[in-house]
Amino acid sequence: MKKSNLTLTAPALLAGALALLQAGCANSPGRSTPTAAKPYPLDYCLVSGDKIGGMGQPVVIVYRGREIKFCCPDCPPQFNKDPEKYLKKLAAEEEKAGK
């Protein structure tokens, strides 16, 4: 049997697996790179209506290339239940503001 010149170590295999996992996560629905995200134009949370930053550091996600800011960690799960509802609300607010 011919011996292979390629030697794979556990750390090399783990690094490769992590790289593939990260690449998959970056391309998941609702996620994109921060540089590709369209900025969030509102100063309030789409879910609660509370001012962004009024409850501490805002929670920021990127959904379909769009940055969305929330007032607290409780709001993203609500958003994820019906994102289209909130995206329509955001589009209406942008249209009203002429953006």
C-alpha positions as CSV (number, residue, x, y, z in Angstrom):
1,M,0.0,0.0,0.0
2,K,1.4,3.4,-1.0
3,K,1.8,5.9,1.9
4,S,0.2,9.3,1.4
5,N,2.3,12.5,1.6
6,L,-0.7,14.3,3.1
7,T,-0.8,14.2,6.9
8,L,-3.9,15.7,8.6
9,T,-3.7,16.5,12.3
10,A,-6.7,17.0,14.6
11,P,-6.1,20.8,14.9
12,A,-5.9,21.1,11.1
13,L,-9.2,19.1,10.7
14,L,-10.8,21.2,13.4
15,A,-9.7,24.5,11.8
16,G,-11.1,23.4,8.4
17,A,-14.4,22.4,10.0
18,L,-14.7,25.7,11.8
19,A,-13.9,27.6,8.6
20,L,-16.7,25.7,6.8
21,L,-19.1,26.3,9.6
22,Q,-18.4,30.0,9.7
23,A,-18.9,30.3,6.0
24,G,-22.2,28.5,6.2
25,C,-23.4,30.8,9.0
26,A,-22.5,34.0,7.1
27,N,-24.7,32.9,4.2
28,S,-27.6,31.8,6.4
29,P,-31.0,33.5,5.7
30,G,-31.2,36.7,7.7
31,R,-27.5,37.1,8.0
32,S,-24.9,38.9,6.0
33,T,-21.6,40.7,6.5
34,P,-21.9,44.0,8.4
35,T,-20.3,45.9,5.5
36,A,-23.1,44.8,3.3
37,A,-25.9,45.9,5.6
38,K,-28.1,48.8,4.9
39,P,-28.1,51.0,8.0
40,Y,-31.1,51.2,10.3
41,P,-32.8,54.6,9.8
42,L,-35.0,54.8,12.9
43,D,-34.3,55.9,16.4
44,Y,-36.8,53.5,17.9
45,C,-37.4,49.8,18.1
46,L,-39.7,48.3,15.5
47,V,-41.0,45.7,18.0
48,S,-41.7,47.7,21.1
49,G,-41.6,51.3,19.9
50,D,-39.1,52.2,22.6
51,K,-36.2,54.5,21.9
52,I,-33.0,52.8,20.8
53,G,-30.5,53.1,23.6
54,G,-33.2,53.9,26.2
55,M,-32.7,50.5,27.8
56,G,-28.9,50.4,27.5
57,Q,-26.8,49.1,24.6
58,P,-29.1,48.3,21.6
59,V,-29.2,44.8,20.1
60,V,-28.3,44.8,16.4
61,I,-28.9,42.1,13.9
62,V,-28.6,41.9,10.1
63,Y,-31.6,40.5,8.4
64,R,-31.5,40.0,4.6
65,G,-28.8,42.6,4.2
66,R,-30.6,45.0,6.4
67,E,-29.4,46.3,9.8
68,I,-32.2,46.1,12.4
69,K,-31.8,47.6,15.9
70,F,-33.7,46.6,19.0
71,C,-34.1,48.3,22.3
72,C,-33.4,45.1,24.3
73,P,-32.7,41.4,24.0
74,D,-36.4,40.5,24.3
75,C,-37.3,42.1,20.9
76,P,-35.3,40.0,18.4
77,P,-37.3,36.8,19.1
78,Q,-40.5,38.7,18.6
79,F,-39.1,40.1,15.3
80,N,-38.1,36.5,14.2
81,K,-41.7,35.3,14.7
82,D,-42.9,37.5,11.8
83,P,-40.1,39.4,10.2
84,E,-42.1,40.4,7.2
85,K,-44.6,42.3,9.4
86,Y,-41.8,44.4,10.8
87,L,-40.0,44.9,7.5
88,K,-43.3,46.3,6.1
89,K,-43.5,48.6,9.0
90,L,-39.9,49.7,8.4
91,A,-40.6,50.3,4.7
92,A,-43.7,52.4,5.5
93,E,-41.6,54.5,7.9
94,E,-38.9,55.0,5.3
95,E,-41.4,55.9,2.7
96,K,-43.1,58.4,5.0
97,A,-39.7,60.0,5.8
98,G,-38.8,60.0,2.0
99,K,-35.8,57.7,2.4
